Amino acid sequence: MNYHIRYYGDPVLRTKSKRVESIDEDFGFFAEQLVEMMYEYDGVGLAAPQVGVSKRVFAVDDGTGSGWKVVINPEIIRRSQETETNEEGCLSVPEIYESVQRPKKITVRYQNLKGEIVEESLEGYPAVVFQHETDHLNGILFIDHLSVTKRRLLHRALTDIQRRAVPRMDPDFEEPHRLDAEPNPKAKETF
Protein backbone atom coordinates (compact mmCIF):
# COMPACT_ATOMS: atom_id res chain seq x y z
CA MET A 1 0.00 0.00 0.00
CA ASN A 2 1.11 3.55 -0.71
CA TYR A 3 1.22 5.47 2.58
CA HIS A 4 1.58 9.24 2.78
CA ILE A 5 1.21 11.93 5.43
CA ARG A 6 -2.40 13.00 5.97
CA TYR A 7 -3.08 16.68 6.66
CA TYR A 8 -5.44 18.57 8.94
CA GLY A 9 -8.89 18.27 7.36
CA ASP A 10 -8.58 14.54 6.59
CA PRO A 11 -11.31 12.71 8.58
CA VAL A 12 -8.93 9.86 9.55
CA LEU A 13 -7.13 12.32 11.86
CA ARG A 14 -10.36 12.88 13.81
CA THR A 15 -11.31 9.21 14.19
CA LYS A 16 -10.58 7.23 17.35
CA SER A 17 -8.25 4.40 16.30
CA LYS A 18 -8.98 0.72 16.80
CA ARG A 19 -6.96 -1.52 19.07
CA VAL A 20 -4.27 -3.67 17.42
CA GLU A 21 -5.38 -7.27 17.92
CA SER A 22 -2.62 -9.14 16.10
CA ILE A 23 1.10 -8.41 15.96
CA ASP A 24 1.85 -10.58 12.95
CA GLU A 25 4.21 -10.34 9.97
CA ASP A 26 1.94 -7.91 8.06
CA PHE A 27 1.71 -5.66 11.10
CA GLY A 28 5.51 -5.81 11.50
CA PHE A 29 5.92 -4.70 7.88
CA PHE A 30 3.54 -1.77 8.48
CA ALA A 31 5.42 -0.80 11.67
CA GLU A 32 8.70 -0.82 9.73
CA GLN A 33 7.19 1.52 7.13
CA LEU A 34 5.93 3.82 9.90
CA VAL A 35 9.46 4.09 11.34
CA GLU A 36 10.97 4.74 7.90
CA MET A 37 8.44 7.48 7.16
CA MET A 38 9.02 9.10 10.55
CA TYR A 39 12.71 9.47 9.71
CA GLU A 40 12.09 10.41 6.07
CA TYR A 41 9.95 13.36 7.20
CA ASP A 42 12.28 14.40 10.04
CA GLY A 43 9.67 13.64 12.68
CA VAL A 44 10.24 12.45 16.23
CA GLY A 45 6.97 10.53 16.18
CA LEU A 46 4.45 9.30 13.65
CA ALA A 47 1.07 7.77 14.47
CA ALA A 48 -0.76 5.34 12.19
CA PRO A 49 -3.68 7.74 11.57
CA GLN A 50 -1.19 10.24 10.14
CA VAL A 51 -0.65 7.81 7.25
CA GLY A 52 -4.33 6.90 6.92
CA VAL A 53 -4.44 3.78 9.12
CA SER A 54 -6.87 3.89 12.04
CA LYS A 55 -4.90 1.59 14.38
CA ARG A 56 -3.55 2.28 17.88
CA VAL A 57 0.15 2.33 17.05
CA PHE A 58 2.88 4.91 16.65
CA ALA A 59 6.61 5.08 16.02
CA VAL A 60 8.79 7.36 18.11
CA ASP A 61 12.40 8.49 18.45
CA ASP A 62 12.41 11.25 21.06
CA GLY A 63 16.12 12.00 20.73
CA THR A 64 17.12 10.58 24.12
CA GLY A 65 19.64 8.26 22.47
CA SER A 66 17.67 5.05 22.95
CA GLY A 67 16.70 4.97 19.25
CA TRP A 68 13.28 4.30 17.77
CA LYS A 69 10.50 2.21 19.18
CA VAL A 70 7.04 1.18 18.09
CA VAL A 71 4.31 1.72 20.68
CA ILE A 72 1.21 -0.46 20.34
CA ASN A 73 -2.11 0.04 22.17
CA PRO A 74 -0.74 2.77 24.48
CA GLU A 75 -2.42 3.89 27.68
CA ILE A 76 -1.50 6.79 29.92
CA ILE A 77 -2.25 5.40 33.36
CA ARG A 78 -1.02 8.34 35.49
CA ARG A 79 -0.50 12.06 34.87
CA SER A 80 1.23 14.48 37.19
CA GLN A 81 -0.58 17.56 38.46
CA GLU A 82 2.53 19.54 37.54
CA THR A 83 2.51 20.75 33.94
CA GLU A 84 4.99 22.31 31.55
CA THR A 85 4.66 24.18 28.30
CA ASN A 86 6.60 23.21 25.18
CA GLU A 87 6.48 24.24 21.54
CA GLU A 88 4.92 21.52 19.40
CA GLY A 89 4.52 20.99 15.70
CA CYS A 90 2.99 18.19 13.67
CA LEU A 91 3.62 16.57 10.31
CA SER A 92 -0.16 16.62 9.77
CA VAL A 93 -0.38 20.35 10.55
CA PRO A 94 2.69 21.55 8.63
CA GLU A 95 4.45 24.84 9.34
CA ILE A 96 2.52 25.61 12.52
CA TYR A 97 4.37 25.57 15.85
CA GLU A 98 2.63 26.58 19.07
CA SER A 99 3.10 26.29 22.82
CA VAL A 100 1.09 23.49 24.42
CA GLN A 101 0.68 22.80 28.13
CA ARG A 102 0.73 19.12 29.18
CA PRO A 103 1.43 17.09 32.32
CA LYS A 104 5.16 17.06 33.05
CA LYS A 105 5.30 13.40 34.13
CA ILE A 106 3.27 10.42 32.98
CA THR A 107 3.21 6.67 33.57
CA VAL A 108 2.40 4.67 30.45
CA ARG A 109 1.62 1.10 29.46
CA TYR A 110 1.86 -0.34 25.94
CA GLN A 111 2.92 -3.36 23.92
CA ASN A 112 6.19 -3.56 21.98
CA LEU A 113 6.71 -5.37 18.67
CA LYS A 114 7.19 -8.67 20.52
CA GLY A 115 3.75 -8.25 22.10
CA GLU A 116 5.29 -7.73 25.56
CA ILE A 117 3.62 -5.32 27.98
CA VAL A 118 5.88 -2.39 28.82
CA GLU A 119 5.23 0.05 31.67
CA GLU A 120 7.42 3.10 32.14
CA SER A 121 7.50 6.57 33.61
CA LEU A 122 8.28 9.46 31.29
CA GLU A 123 8.95 13.11 31.93
CA GLY A 124 10.01 16.15 29.98
CA TYR A 125 10.32 15.83 26.22
CA PRO A 126 9.69 12.04 26.02
CA ALA A 127 6.43 12.61 27.95
CA VAL A 128 5.41 15.38 25.53
CA VAL A 129 6.04 13.17 22.49
CA PHE A 130 4.15 10.21 23.99
CA GLN A 131 1.14 12.39 24.85
CA HIS A 132 1.14 14.05 21.41
CA GLU A 133 1.19 10.69 19.60
CA THR A 134 -1.41 9.13 21.90
CA ASP A 135 -3.66 12.10 21.18
CA HIS A 136 -3.45 11.22 17.47
CA LEU A 137 -4.86 7.77 18.26
CA ASN A 138 -7.83 9.45 19.94
CA GLY A 139 -8.57 11.85 17.06
CA ILE A 140 -6.99 14.82 18.85
CA LEU A 141 -4.48 17.24 17.30
CA PHE A 142 -2.11 19.49 19.23
CA ILE A 143 -4.03 22.54 18.01
CA ASP A 144 -7.02 21.28 20.01
CA HIS A 145 -5.06 22.17 23.17
CA LEU A 146 -4.83 25.84 22.12
CA SER A 147 -7.15 28.57 23.29
CA VAL A 148 -10.10 29.57 21.13
CA THR A 149 -8.40 32.92 20.53
CA LYS A 150 -5.21 31.25 19.32
CA ARG A 151 -7.14 28.91 17.00
CA ARG A 152 -8.96 31.92 15.54
CA LEU A 153 -5.59 33.55 14.83
CA LEU A 154 -4.52 30.36 13.03
CA HIS A 155 -7.76 30.07 11.04
CA ARG A 156 -6.34 31.22 7.71
CA ALA A 157 -3.28 28.93 7.95
CA LEU A 158 -5.46 25.97 8.99
CA THR A 159 -7.86 26.61 6.11
CA ASP A 160 -4.90 26.55 3.71
CA ILE A 161 -3.70 23.22 5.16
CA GLN A 162 -7.23 21.86 4.87
CA ARG A 163 -7.31 22.77 1.16
CA ARG A 164 -4.01 20.92 0.66
CA ALA A 165 -5.46 17.90 2.50
CA VAL A 166 -8.19 17.27 -0.06
CA PRO A 167 -6.01 15.81 -2.86
CA ARG A 168 -4.09 13.80 -0.24
CA MET A 169 -7.31 11.95 0.64
CA ASP A 170 -7.44 10.40 -2.85
CA PRO A 171 -6.38 6.73 -2.62
CA ASP A 172 -4.20 7.21 -5.72
CA PHE A 173 -2.32 10.22 -4.31
CA GLU A 174 1.44 9.73 -4.41
CA GLU A 175 3.68 11.72 -2.11
CA PRO A 176 6.57 13.41 -3.89
CA HIS A 177 9.81 11.71 -2.85
CA ARG A 178 11.74 13.77 -0.30
CA LEU A 179 15.33 12.59 -0.70
CA ASP A 180 16.42 15.91 -2.24
CA ALA A 181 14.40 18.04 0.18
CA GLU A 182 16.01 20.43 2.60
CA PRO A 183 16.04 19.16 6.19
CA ASN A 184 13.36 20.62 8.41
CA PRO A 185 15.02 23.16 10.77
CA LYS A 186 12.42 22.35 13.44
CA ALA A 187 12.68 18.56 12.96
CA LYS A 188 13.18 17.87 16.66
CA GLU A 189 9.86 19.57 17.41
CA THR A 190 7.72 17.93 14.74
CA PHE A 191 5.66 14.90 15.66
QUIQUIDA-V693752 format. One record per residue. N is the residue number from 1. PHI is phi in whole degrees, -180 to 180 (999 if undefined). OMEGA is omega as a letter, one per 20 degrees, with the letter a starting at -180 (* if undefined). Layout:
# QUIQUIDA-V693752
N,PHI,OMEGA
N,PHI,OMEGA
This chain:
# QUIQUIDA-V693752
1,999,a
2,-93,r
3,-94,r
4,-151,a
5,-68,r
6,-93,a
7,-105,r
8,-45,a
9,112,r
10,-79,a
11,-58,a
12,-61,r
13,-74,a
14,-110,a
15,-103,r
16,-70,a
17,-75,r
18,-89,r
19,-61,r
20,-79,a
21,-97,a
22,-136,r
23,-102,a
24,-106,a
25,-63,r
26,-63,r
27,-64,r
28,-60,r
29,-64,r
30,-62,a
31,-60,r
32,-62,r
33,-65,r
34,-62,r
35,-63,a
36,-60,r
37,-67,r
38,-57,r
39,-71,a
40,-59,a
41,-99,r
42,58,r
43,-92,r
44,-102,r
45,-159,r
46,-152,a
47,-94,a
48,-52,r
49,-60,a
50,-68,r
51,-117,r
52,90,a
53,-114,a
54,-88,r
55,-126,a
56,-84,r
57,-153,r
58,-147,r
59,-104,a
60,-151,r
61,-143,a
62,-83,r
63,80,a
64,-83,r
65,97,a
66,-88,r
67,81,a
68,-85,r
69,-149,r
70,-109,a
71,-110,a
72,-116,r
73,51,a
74,-72,r
75,-135,r
76,-100,a
77,-97,r
78,-148,r
79,-128,r
80,-75,r
81,-71,a
82,-70,a
83,-120,r
84,-147,a
85,-112,r
86,-135,r
87,-78,r
88,-125,r
89,-138,a
90,-154,r
91,-61,a
92,-87,r
93,-130,a
94,-63,r
95,71,r
96,-117,r
97,-131,a
98,-141,r
99,-79,a
100,-128,r
101,-96,r
102,-142,r
103,-56,a
104,-74,a
105,-126,r
106,-140,r
107,-114,a
108,-126,r
109,-137,a
110,-160,r
111,-104,r
112,-96,a
113,-67,r
114,-88,a
115,87,a
116,-74,r
117,-82,r
118,-118,r
119,-126,a
120,-151,r
121,-103,a
122,-126,r
123,-147,a
124,66,a
125,-59,r
126,-57,r
127,-68,r
128,-60,a
129,-61,a
130,-61,a
131,-66,r
132,-60,a
133,-70,r
134,-64,r
135,-56,r
136,-55,a
137,-71,r
138,-106,r
139,76,a
140,-113,r
141,-108,a
142,-60,r
143,-67,r
144,-69,r
145,-88,a
146,-86,r
147,-67,r
148,-59,r
149,-61,a
150,-64,r
151,-64,r
152,-64,r
153,-65,a
154,-91,a
155,-52,a
156,-63,r
157,-64,r
158,-67,r
159,-63,r
160,-64,r
161,-63,r
162,-61,r
163,-63,r
164,-71,a
165,-73,a
166,-56,r
167,-64,a
168,-71,r
169,-80,r
170,-66,a
171,-61,r
172,-94,r
173,-61,r
174,-121,r
175,-67,r
176,-62,a
177,-70,a
178,-103,a
179,-58,a
180,-92,a
181,-72,r
182,-70,r
183,-65,r
184,-73,a
185,-65,r
186,-107,a
187,-52,a
188,-72,a
189,-115,a
190,-105,a
191,-107,*
